[in-house]
Amino acid sequence: MIANSFIRKQRIVLLILTLLILGTMVISLGMGASAVSFDRIIPTLFGHGTFKDEFVLFSIRLPRIIITLLAGMALALSGSILQSITRNDLADPGIIGINSGAGVAIAIFFLYFPIEVGSFVYTLPLVAFLGAITTAILIYIFSYSKKEGLQPVRMILVGVGFQMALSGIMVVLISSSDNRKVDFISKWLAGNIWGADWPFIWALLPWLVVLIPFTLYKANRLNILNLSEPVAVGLGISLQKERIILLVVAVALSASAVSVTGGIAFIGLLSPHIAKALVGPRNQLFIPVSVLIGGLLLLFADTIGRSLLSTASLPAGIIVSLIGAPYFIYLLFKK
């Protein structure tokens, strides 16, 4: 039973985050290479703008903003799940190699398989999922001990090792490929929001619509998995079954996000930590907050990246890394 005071606090935090997201969206709509004055944004959204303003907002800015928001939410939820099932505050799909596995699968598919324009958008998340789930299974196998079960510290170390190995494979793929296709892979590695069009939104949205409610349904299980293994077993939880199911969910969320945004790390690390600091460690409370924080962080990073330089835009992945890497080092020393 969660006290009413905690629920009220969560609702206030969710309201503030929603307002911050809406404010960031308005700022992001008006900023960039083709600027739209802020006093024209609201009339244009309601169909009273010029052709130029409508084209910039509806064909360029709005789809990019929505896809960035959805991807940030997916990465934050993926990180929240991973930190609970591994009982490790350093778990993040970008740090432990899951995103790299998705990236290698996308690179192989893009470089060596025939691509059909109509189905490419919807095939890409599935390809990313296959690469990510294969990587996650291997990491899980190497991190598991029959005597001690899943070892959280070993999982992080194995994941970092896999990330380095997969990065090497990516370099080999790039060095032996056509220059025109290498440009796409390079942008993906940098965390450039490339899938900024309406079809990519429809490809990503179903994953979140299904998996966010499912994760909230499993929130009590996640609370128990956060406890020690003997306690979890004593409460009647099938540890391996629940971990595998939730690991698949985390991988699916991460893969669907990075398939359209590129290799972005640290969102899944930062968001759960900030959410827990705001509303506490109960999954029912912090997961919705973490989801909104993830969307806000990635949207903020992309807005800054597009506006920082007048001649070019910095990939959102680089901006997030500038924030997340120092925090990751801080956690390493703290833990």
Solvent accessible surface area in square Angstrom, and as a share of the most:
residue,aa,sasa,rsa
1,M,221,0.98
2,I,31,0.16
3,A,51,0.39
4,N,102,0.52
5,S,62,0.40
6,F,103,0.43
7,I,50,0.25
8,R,140,0.51
9,K,100,0.43
10,Q,19,0.09
11,R,160,0.58
12,I,102,0.52
13,V,17,0.10
14,L,42,0.21
15,L,108,0.54
16,I,90,0.46
17,L,13,0.07
18,T,56,0.33
19,L,105,0.52
20,L,91,0.45
21,I,10,0.05
22,L,94,0.47
23,G,33,0.32
24,T,17,0.10
25,M,34,0.15
26,V,60,0.35
27,I,85,0.43
28,S,0,0.00
29,L,5,0.03
30,G,6,0.06
31,M,66,0.30
32,G,26,0.25
33,A,115,0.89
34,S,48,0.31
35,A,69,0.53
36,V,4,0.02
37,S,62,0.40
38,F,106,0.44
39,D,110,0.57
40,R,80,0.29
41,I,1,0.00
42,I,96,0.49
43,P,41,0.26
44,T,0,0.00
45,L,61,0.30
46,F,153,0.64
47,G,49,0.47
48,H,137,0.61
49,G,20,0.19
50,T,75,0.44
51,F,171,0.71
52,K,114,0.48
53,D,14,0.07
54,E,55,0.25
55,F,103,0.43
56,V,6,0.03
57,L,0,0.00
58,F,70,0.29
59,S,51,0.33
60,I,79,0.40
61,R,10,0.04
62,L,27,0.14
63,P,0,0.00
64,R,39,0.14
65,I,1,0.00
66,I,41,0.21
67,I,0,0.00
68,T,0,0.00
69,L,23,0.11
70,L,20,0.10
71,A,0,0.00
72,G,0,0.00
73,M,28,0.12
74,A,0,0.00
75,L,3,0.01
76,A,0,0.00
77,L,0,0.00
78,S,0,0.00
79,G,0,0.00
80,S,0,0.00
81,I,0,0.00
82,L,0,0.00
83,Q,3,0.02
84,S,0,0.00
85,I,3,0.02
86,T,0,0.00
87,R,79,0.29
88,N,18,0.09
89,D,44,0.23
90,L,16,0.08
91,A,0,0.00
92,D,1,0.00
93,P,1,0.01
94,G,3,0.03
95,I,12,0.06
96,I,0,0.00
97,G,0,0.00
98,I,2,0.01
99,N,7,0.03
100,S,20,0.13
101,G,2,0.02
102,A,0,0.00
103,G,1,0.01
104,V,15,0.09
105,A,20,0.16
106,I,1,0.01
107,A,0,0.00
108,I,67,0.34
109,F,29,0.12
110,F,32,0.13
111,L,17,0.08
112,Y,122,0.46
113,F,110,0.46
114,P,122,0.77
115,I,61,0.31
116,E,123,0.55
117,V,137,0.79
118,G,65,0.63
119,S,50,0.32
120,F,28,0.12
121,V,18,0.10
122,Y,109,0.41
123,T,41,0.24
124,L,0,0.00
125,P,3,0.02
126,L,99,0.49
127,V,23,0.13
128,A,0,0.00
129,F,44,0.18
130,L,114,0.57
131,G,12,0.12
132,A,0,0.00
133,I,25,0.13
134,T,76,0.44
135,T,7,0.04
136,A,1,0.01
137,I,85,0.43
138,L,71,0.36
139,I,1,0.00
140,Y,29,0.11
141,I,104,0.53
142,F,118,0.49
143,S,0,0.00
144,Y,79,0.30
145,S,24,0.15
146,K,195,0.83
147,K,196,0.83
148,E,117,0.53
149,G,7,0.07
150,L,5,0.02
151,Q,37,0.17
152,P,25,0.15
153,V,102,0.59
154,R,100,0.37
155,M,3,0.01
156,I,11,0.06
157,L,122,0.60
158,V,30,0.17
159,G,0,0.00
160,V,49,0.28
161,G,36,0.35
162,F,45,0.19
163,Q,53,0.24
164,M,134,0.60
165,A,59,0.45
166,L,23,0.11
167,S,53,0.34
168,G,35,0.34
169,I,81,0.41
170,M,7,0.03
171,V,98,0.56
172,V,97,0.56
173,L,22,0.11
174,I,36,0.18
175,S,90,0.58
176,S,79,0.51
177,S,25,0.16
178,D,64,0.33
179,N,128,0.65
180,R,203,0.74
181,K,70,0.30
182,V,25,0.14
183,D,76,0.40
184,F,29,0.12
185,I,3,0.01
186,S,51,0.33
187,K,94,0.40
188,W,8,0.03
189,L,79,0.39
190,A,34,0.27
191,G,0,0.00
192,N,34,0.17
193,I,3,0.02
194,W,59,0.21
195,G,0,0.00
196,A,27,0.21
197,D,64,0.33
198,W,74,0.26
199,P,52,0.33
200,F,21,0.09
201,I,4,0.02
202,W,136,0.48
203,A,7,0.06
204,L,1,0.00
205,L,59,0.29
206,P,72,0.45
207,W,51,0.18
208,L,6,0.03
209,V,92,0.53
210,V,96,0.55
211,L,24,0.12
212,I,40,0.20
213,P,74,0.47
214,F,64,0.27
215,T,0,0.00
216,L,68,0.34
217,Y,170,0.65
218,K,24,0.10
219,A,2,0.02
220,N,93,0.48
221,R,92,0.33
222,L,0,0.00
223,N,28,0.14
224,I,36,0.18
225,L,1,0.00
226,N,54,0.28
227,L,80,0.40
228,S,56,0.36
229,E,33,0.15
230,P,105,0.66
231,V,74,0.43
232,A,1,0.00
233,V,89,0.51
234,G,67,0.65
235,L,106,0.53
236,G,63,0.61
237,I,12,0.06
238,S,61,0.39
239,L,16,0.08
240,Q,61,0.27
241,K,121,0.51
242,E,10,0.05
243,R,2,0.01
244,I,90,0.45
245,I,55,0.28
246,L,0,0.00
247,L,8,0.04
248,V,58,0.33
249,V,10,0.05
250,A,0,0.00
251,V,0,0.00
252,A,7,0.05
253,L,0,0.00
254,S,0,0.00
255,A,0,0.00
256,S,0,0.00
257,A,0,0.00
258,V,0,0.00
259,S,0,0.00
260,V,1,0.01
261,T,0,0.00
262,G,0,0.00
263,G,25,0.24
264,I,2,0.01
265,A,22,0.17
266,F,25,0.10
267,I,1,0.00
268,G,1,0.01
269,L,0,0.00
270,L,12,0.06
271,S,0,0.00
272,P,0,0.00
273,H,27,0.12
274,I,69,0.35
275,A,0,0.00
276,K,47,0.20
277,A,89,0.69
278,L,68,0.34
279,V,5,0.03
280,G,18,0.17
281,P,96,0.61
282,R,89,0.32
283,N,0,0.00
284,Q,47,0.21
285,L,8,0.04
286,F,0,0.00
287,I,0,0.00
288,P,32,0.20
289,V,0,0.00
290,S,0,0.00
291,V,9,0.05
292,L,32,0.16
293,I,7,0.03
294,G,0,0.00
295,G,0,0.00
296,L,29,0.14
297,L,36,0.18
298,L,0,0.00
299,L,1,0.00
300,F,97,0.40
301,A,1,0.00
302,D,2,0.01
303,T,7,0.04
304,I,58,0.29
305,G,0,0.00
306,R,29,0.11
307,S,39,0.25
308,L,107,0.53
309,L,86,0.43
310,S,119,0.77
311,T,133,0.77
312,A,61,0.47
313,S,58,0.37
314,L,51,0.25
315,P,21,0.13
316,A,0,0.00
317,G,5,0.05
318,I,69,0.35
319,I,13,0.06
320,V,4,0.02
321,S,39,0.25
322,L,121,0.60
323,I,79,0.40
324,G,0,0.00
325,A,36,0.28
326,P,78,0.49
327,Y,65,0.25
328,F,36,0.15
329,I,90,0.46
330,Y,113,0.43
331,L,3,0.01
332,L,90,0.45
333,F,174,0.72
334,K,126,0.53
335,K,142,0.60
